[in-house]
Amino acid sequence: APAAMALQGRSLAEVCAQIKDEDRNGARTLDDIVKHTATDPLVVWAWTPGAGREPAPGTHATFLALVKAWVATGAVCPAGGVHR
């Protein structure tokens, strides 16, 4: 991902706001975000990064289920985030 899309060092509210902001998320709607997290090779790669790299915690299936649930329940951000 481009450096401008980096999430490290940001609060949960900032990450949430960035994910929902179409000006900073690749012009994706919430439905697009679900599709992106389900199929984008770079997202999926996080759980199968290859030799010498630590995979993301949990499973891609669990991550996708959580993203779907978040979107289905209104995609609310924690305090300080953007509520659209």
Secondary structure, DSSP 8 states (H G I E B T S, - for coil): --GGG--TT--HHHHHHHHH-TTTTTS--HHHHHHHHHH-HHHHHTTS--TT----SS-HHHHHHHHHHHHHTT----TTS---
